[in-house]
Amino acid sequence: MTQYFDPYDADRPLMLKCRCGRDHTVAEHQQEEAARADAAATLRQRSESTDFAEYANQFIEATLVKALFPQDAMRRRFLRAVGKGTAMAAISSVVPLASLQAMAQEKAALEKKDLKIGFIPITCATPLIMAHPLGFYQRQGLNVEVVKTAGWALIRDKMLNKEYDATHFLSPMPLAISLGLGSNATPMNVATIQNTNGQAITLALKHKDKRDPKDWKGFKFAVPFEYSMHNFLLRYYVAEAGLDPDKDIQIRVVPPPEMVANLRAGNIDGFLGPDPFNQRAVFEEVGFIHLLTKDLWNGHPCCAFGTSTEFIQQNPNTFAALFRAVLTAAAMAREAKNRELIAKVIAPTQYLNQPEIVLQQVLTGRFADGLGGIKTVPDRIDFDPMPWQSMAVWMLTQMKRWGYIKGDVNYRQIAERVFLLTDARKHMKDLRQPVTEGPGYRKHTIMGKEFDPAKPDEYLRGFAIRRT
């Protein structure tokens, strides 16, 4: 009897559906589970291959070299000038550990093995989530429980209360928590960026004829949290169209899993939110994708993997193991050939609880836009883990722009304290040339405008619409 229904289980409602809660047959359920098991087995097999191990190690090292030398011409000149040995010493200063070699190869005794990691069920958390069923944490000697969490405020509170050891963050959140914005000031760190791009502005179908944001006066929008790239990018976009986001539109905080339901009910006109909920709105035929946020800032950060500064200081070897596991997952997620299989692995209820077709459209970048078109955008979402400190500076300028931060801001000091890259300019002295941007800093182009992290106040003064 319990293969189909369980009328005598007091902890579950009696629904005339499959015991997983979905409206399909037991045979279909078993077929899906078998396909997911096969996908996980294939990915594990790929991850254990010599080729992937070499690729992953090179990916991690290349990621760190990229932080040290944002401009490739500078990297080549440096290598020619000082040689590989000095260059590797420079690389080792980028990570918050004694040396890259120790982090990548030596597995020192772990201070803590049983860990809880929080996540919000969105595709931004793909590396953190997939590392669990694929055994990447276990391979590092860790017993990790990944805990699906209802909203970002709860993520913050559980980190502050030390209920979670590490977590999926919105990338501005560690900055806000470290500064005491919306909570008690507690030092937090971004270890890696979980994803770049991967967001969109989705509008209700009734607004198909209102594609110009100048026509959005009076619209109600949802974002997942105040201290989010979603909030800052939405504000930036409408302000560039001449609307004041605090006066001409309403912006509400809505947990991502509730965004589609609110759009269907007419409580909001649209949202700038994370996937898969933009694609889910199309799937449910209640919304259309107005634009992908990569069209505002290609390569922008969204979510991050991080923990408290205290946890890193007390558990450096455990942190190194976590770092390895998550970066290995990011390396696998970056390969296009893995994306469809990853969609199968992270679709189940305990992870994203989404139809596979929705996740496949997001991860592969071939998707229906809700307007009758099929788009192919391979980098709709990507998994570049580099926590550029210049990105943190941009986030801080937007916090100040909209009044979240008052008074003077030491942008560099805050960015370098929270985003885990160190200032390695001392290792560049043999270049014999002026260095205007230190490691971890580069210029970014946002809606056609250049952001120079060396001139944040000048950048801020250039906006016609701002609170400061």
C-alpha positions in Angstrom: 0.0 0.0 0.0 2.7 2.5 0.9 4.2 2.2 -2.5 1.3 4.3 -3.7 -0.4 6.0 -0.7 0.1 6.1 3.0 -3.3 6.8 4.7 -1.9 5.9 8.1 1.1 8.3 8.2 0.1 11.2 10.5 3.0 13.3 9.4 1.9 13.4 5.7 -1.3 14.7 4.1 -3.3 12.1 2.2 -3.0 13.1 -1.5 -4.1 10.9 -4.3 -0.8 11.4 -6.0 2.7 9.8 -6.0 4.2 9.8 -2.5 6.6 12.5 -3.6 3.6 14.8 -3.9 3.8 15.2 -7.7 1.0 14.2 -10.1 2.6 11.2 -11.9 2.5 7.5 -11.7 4.8 5.4 -9.5 6.4 4.0 -12.7 7.2 7.5 -13.9 8.6 8.4 -10.5 10.8 5.4 -10.5 12.0 6.2 -14.1 12.9 9.7 -13.0 14.8 8.5 -10.0 16.7 6.0 -12.1 17.6 8.7 -14.6 18.9 11.0 -11.8 20.9 8.2 -10.3 22.4 7.5 -13.7 23.2 11.2 -14.2 24.9 11.4 -10.7 26.9 8.3 -11.4 28.0 9.7 -14.8 29.1 13.0 -13.2 30.9 11.2 -10.4 32.7 9.0 -12.9 33.7 12.1 -14.8 34.9 13.8 -11.7 37.1 10.9 -10.8 38.8 10.7 -14.1 42.5 11.8 -14.5 41.5 14.3 -17.1 39.0 16.1 -14.8 41.4 16.0 -11.8 44.0 17.8 -14.0 41.4 20.2 -15.3 40.0 21.0 -11.8 43.5 21.6 -10.4 44.3 23.9 -13.3 40.9 25.6 -13.0 41.6 26.4 -9.3 45.1 27.7 -10.0 44.0 29.6 -13.0 41.2 31.2 -11.0 43.8 32.4 -8.4 46.2 33.6 -11.1 43.4 35.6 -12.6 42.9 37.4 -9.3 46.5 38.3 -9.0 46.8 39.4 -12.6 43.5 40.8 -13.9 45.2 41.9 -17.2 46.7 39.0 -19.1 49.5 41.2 -20.6 50.6 42.0 -17.1 50.7 38.3 -16.2 52.9 37.5 -19.2 55.3 40.3 -18.4 55.5 39.3 -14.8 56.3 35.6 -15.6 59.0 36.7 -18.1 60.5 39.1 -15.5 60.5 36.9 -12.4 60.0 33.3 -13.4 57.6 30.6 -12.3 58.9 30.3 -8.7 58.3 33.9 -7.8 55.0 33.9 -9.6 53.8 30.9 -7.5 54.8 32.7 -4.4 52.6 35.6 -5.5 49.7 33.3 -6.1 50.0 31.8 -2.6 49.3 35.3 -1.1 46.0 35.5 -2.9 44.2 32.8 -0.9 43.5 33.2 2.8 45.7 30.2 3.7 49.4 29.6 4.1 50.0 28.5 0.5 48.2 27.3 -2.6 50.2 24.1 -2.7 49.1 23.2 0.8 45.5 24.0 0.0 45.5 22.1 -3.3 47.5 19.0 -2.4 47.9 18.5 1.3 44.9 17.4 3.4 45.7 18.4 6.9 43.7 17.2 9.9 40.2 18.7 9.9 39.2 20.7 13.0 35.5 20.0 12.3 34.0 17.3 10.1 30.3 17.6 10.7 29.0 20.7 9.0 25.7 22.4 8.2 25.6 24.6 5.1 22.5 26.6 4.2 21.2 27.3 0.8 18.2 28.9 -1.0 16.7 26.7 -3.7 17.9 28.6 -6.7 20.3 27.7 -9.6 22.8 30.2 -8.2 23.7 27.6 -5.6 24.4 24.9 -8.1 28.1 24.3 -7.1 27.3 24.2 -3.4 24.3 21.9 -3.9 25.8 19.5 -6.5 28.8 18.9 -4.3 26.5 17.0 -2.0 25.0 14.3 -4.2 28.3 13.9 -6.2 30.3 13.3 -3.0 32.7 16.2 -3.3 32.4 17.1 0.4 32.8 13.5 1.4 35.9 13.2 -0.7 37.4 16.0 1.4 36.7 14.1 4.6 33.6 16.2 5.4 30.2 15.1 6.5 28.1 18.0 5.2 24.3 18.5 5.5 23.0 21.0 3.0 19.9 22.6 4.4 17.3 24.2 2.2 16.3 27.5 3.8 13.1 29.6 3.3 14.6 33.1 2.8 17.7 35.3 3.0 16.9 36.9 6.4 16.7 33.4 7.9 20.1 32.5 6.2 21.6 35.6 7.9 20.1 34.8 11.3 21.2 31.2 11.2 24.8 32.3 10.4 24.7 34.9 13.2 23.4 32.3 15.6 26.1 29.8 14.4 23.4 27.3 13.4 25.1 27.1 10.0 28.9 26.7 9.6 28.9 28.2 6.1 26.3 29.2 3.7 25.0 30.3 0.3 25.0 34.1 0.5 23.8 36.9 -1.8 27.2 38.4 -2.5 26.3 41.8 -0.9 25.1 40.2 2.3 28.6 39.5 3.9 29.4 43.2 3.3 26.1 44.3 4.9 26.5 41.9 7.9 30.1 42.9 8.4 29.0 46.6 8.5 26.1 45.9 10.8 23.4 46.9 8.2 20.2 45.2 9.2 21.8 43.1 11.9 24.5 43.2 14.5 28.0 43.8 12.9 29.7 40.4 12.6 32.7 39.9 10.3 31.9 37.6 7.4 33.8 36.6 4.3 33.1 35.7 0.7 35.3 32.7 -0.2 34.0 32.2 -3.8 31.4 33.6 -6.0 28.8 30.9 -6.6 27.6 32.2 -10.0 27.8 35.0 -12.4 24.8 36.3 -14.4 21.8 33.9 -13.8 19.1 36.5 -13.1 16.4 38.2 -15.1 13.7 40.8 -15.1 10.4 38.9 -15.5 7.1 40.8 -16.2 3.5 39.7 -16.0 2.1 38.7 -19.4 -0.3 41.6 -19.2 2.7 44.0 -19.6 3.8 42.6 -23.0 3.2 46.1 -24.5 5.2 47.9 -21.8 8.8 46.8 -22.6 10.1 50.4 -22.0 11.0 50.9 -18.3 9.9 54.5 -18.7 6.4 53.1 -18.8 6.8 51.3 -15.4 5.7 54.2 -13.2 3.5 52.7 -10.4 4.7 49.1 -11.0 5.3 46.8 -8.1 8.4 44.7 -8.2 9.8 42.0 -6.1 13.5 41.4 -5.2 14.7 38.6 -2.9 16.5 40.8 -0.3 17.5 44.4 0.2 21.2 43.6 0.2 21.2 41.8 -3.1 22.4 42.3 -6.6 18.8 42.0 -7.7 17.8 45.1 -5.7 20.9 47.1 -6.9 20.6 46.1 -10.6 16.8 46.8 -10.7 17.4 50.2 -9.1 20.2 51.0 -11.5 18.1 49.9 -14.5 15.0 52.0 -13.8 17.1 55.0 -12.7 18.9 54.9 -16.0 15.4 55.2 -17.6 14.7 58.3 -15.5 12.5 56.7 -12.8 13.3 57.0 -9.1 13.1 53.5 -7.6 12.0 54.9 -4.2 9.3 57.1 -5.6 8.1 55.9 -9.0 7.9 52.2 -8.4 7.5 50.0 -5.4 10.1 47.4 -4.5 9.1 44.6 -2.2 11.2 41.8 -0.6 9.7 38.4 -1.6 11.5 35.0 -1.1 12.4 33.6 -4.5 10.1 30.5 -4.3 7.1 32.8 -3.7 7.8 35.1 -6.7 5.8 33.2 -9.4 2.8 32.8 -7.1 2.8 36.5 -6.4 3.1 37.3 -10.1 0.2 35.0 -10.9 -2.0 36.5 -8.1 -1.3 40.1 -9.4 0.4 41.2 -6.2 3.4 42.3 -8.3 3.9 43.4 -11.9 7.3 41.8 -12.2 10.4 40.8 -10.4 14.2 40.9 -10.7 14.9 37.5 -9.3 17.1 34.5 -9.5 16.6 31.5 -11.8 15.0 29.1 -12.0 12.0 31.3 -11.1 12.2 33.5 -14.2 12.0 30.4 -16.3 9.4 28.9 -14.0 7.1 31.9 -14.7 7.4 31.2 -18.4 6.8 27.5 -17.8 3.6 28.3 -15.8 2.6 30.8 -18.5 2.2 33.7 -16.1 5.2 35.8 -17.2 7.8 36.6 -19.8 11.5 37.3 -19.6 12.0 41.0 -20.2 15.8 40.8 -20.2 18.6 38.8 -18.7 20.7 40.7 -16.2 23.8 39.7 -18.3 22.5 42.3 -20.7 22.9 44.9 -18.0 26.3 43.7 -16.7 27.8 40.7 -18.4 29.7 38.6 -15.8 28.1 40.3 -12.8 28.3 38.4 -9.5 25.1 37.2 -7.8 25.5 34.7 -5.1 28.5 33.7 -3.1 29.8 30.9 -0.8 31.0 32.2 2.5 31.3 31.9 6.3 32.2 33.9 9.3 35.7 35.2 9.8 35.7 33.4 13.2 35.0 30.1 11.5 37.9 30.4 9.1 40.3 31.4 11.9 39.2 28.5 14.1 38.9 25.9 11.3 41.4 26.8 8.6 41.9 23.2 7.4 38.1 22.5 7.4 37.7 25.8 5.4 40.3 24.7 2.9 38.5 21.4 2.4 35.2 23.2 1.8 37.0 25.6 -0.6 38.3 22.6 -2.6 34.9 20.9 -2.7 33.0 23.9 -3.9 35.6 25.0 -6.4 35.8 21.5 -7.8 32.0 21.6 -8.3 32.3 25.0 -10.0 34.9 23.6 -12.3 32.5 20.8 -13.3 29.5 23.2 -13.6 31.4 25.4 -16.0 31.7 22.6 -18.6 28.7 22.8 -21.0 28.7 19.0 -21.5 27.7 18.6 -17.8 24.8 21.0 -17.6 21.9 18.7 -18.5 23.1 16.0 -16.2 23.5 18.6 -13.4 19.9 19.7 -14.0 18.8 16.1 -13.2 20.9 15.9 -10.1 19.7 19.1 -8.5 16.0 18.9 -9.5 14.7 16.7 -6.6 12.7 17.9 -3.7 15.5 18.1 -1.2 17.4 20.5 -3.5 15.6 22.8 -6.0 12.3 20.9 -6.3 11.8 22.0 -9.9 10.9 20.3 -13.2 14.0 19.2 -15.0 13.0 21.0 -18.2 13.0 24.3 -16.4 16.5 23.8 -15.0 17.8 22.5 -18.3 16.6 25.7 -20.0 18.4 27.8 -17.4 21.7 25.9 -17.3 22.1 25.2 -21.0 20.9 28.7 -22.0 18.5 27.4 -24.6 15.1 28.6 -23.4 11.6 29.9 -24.2 11.2 33.6 -23.4 7.5 33.7 -22.8 6.9 35.8 -25.9 6.9 33.0 -28.4 10.6 33.0 -29.0 13.4 30.5 -28.3 16.7 32.0 -27.2 20.2 30.5 -27.2 22.4 32.3 -24.6 25.1 29.8 -23.4 26.3 32.2 -20.7 22.9 32.9 -19.3 24.4 31.6 -16.1 28.0 30.8 -15.4 30.1 29.7 -12.4 33.2 31.9 -12.3 34.2 31.7 -8.6 36.5 34.7 -8.5 35.5 37.2 -5.8 36.8 40.3 -7.4 37.2 43.0 -4.8 36.2 45.6 -7.4 32.8 44.0 -7.5 32.5 44.5 -3.7 33.4 48.2 -4.3 30.6 48.6 -6.8 28.1 47.0 -4.4 29.2 49.5 -1.7 28.8 52.4 -4.1 25.2 51.3 -4.6 24.6 50.9 -0.9 25.7 54.5 -0.5 23.8 55.7 -3.5 20.5 54.5 -2.1 21.1 55.5 1.5 21.9 52.1 3.0 25.3 53.4 4.1 25.7 56.9 5.6 28.8 59.0 5.7 32.3 58.3 4.3 33.1 54.8 3.1 36.6 53.3 2.9 35.7 51.1 -0.1 39.0 49.3 -0.5 39.4 48.5 3.2 35.9 47.0 3.4 36.2 45.1 0.1 39.5 43.6 1.1 38.4 42.6 4.5 35.3 40.8 3.3 36.1 39.4 -0.2 39.0 37.0 0.4 41.7 38.2 -1.8 44.8 39.9 -0.4 46.7 42.9 -1.8 49.6 41.2 -3.6 51.0 44.3 -5.3 54.3 43.8 -3.4 54.9 40.8 -5.6 54.7 42.9 -8.7 57.7 45.2 -7.9 59.8 43.5 -10.5 57.5 44.6 -13.2 59.2 48.0 -13.3 56.0 49.7 -14.3 53.2 51.7 -12.6 50.4 49.5 -11.4 47.1 51.4 -11.3 44.9 48.4 -10.3 46.0 46.0 -7.7 45.1 42.3 -7.6 41.4 41.7 -7.2 40.5 44.9 -9.0 39.4 45.5 -12.5 37.2 47.9 -14.4 33.6 46.7 -15.2 31.1 47.9 -17.8 27.5 48.3 -16.5 24.9 49.4 -19.0 27.5 50.8 -21.3 29.2 52.9 -18.5 32.7 52.1 -17.2 33.1 51.6 -13.5 36.6 52.3 -12.2 37.0 50.9 -8.7 39.8 53.4 -8.1 37.3 56.3 -8.3 34.2 55.2 -6.5 33.1 58.6 -5.2 33.5 60.2 -8.7 31.4 57.3 -10.1 28.8 57.9 -7.4 28.6 61.6 -8.1 27.9 60.9 -11.8 24.3 59.6 -11.1 21.5 62.1 -11.4 19.1 60.0 -9.3 20.5 59.0 -5.9 19.8 59.6 -2.2 23.3 61.0 -1.4 
